[in-house]
């Protein structure tokens, strides 16, 4: 595993957030747009259960680097 390019997934059951550390530019748009979910001082730092799916998607879409993406889970 390349510690400089870690890929992790976090899900609330409806949406899965995918984070790729190697792409992150630390612009903090995710934190600014949804601080309930994105808490950089926590481990793990993403808490998808703390927000609605729509709010998560909106925040992820603000990521300028593409380090955060999402996919909707099948029911």
ABEGO torsion letter per residue (X at the ends): XBAABBBBBBBAGABBBBBBAAABAGAGAAAAABAAABBAABOBABBAAABBAAAAAAAAAABAAGABBBBBBBX
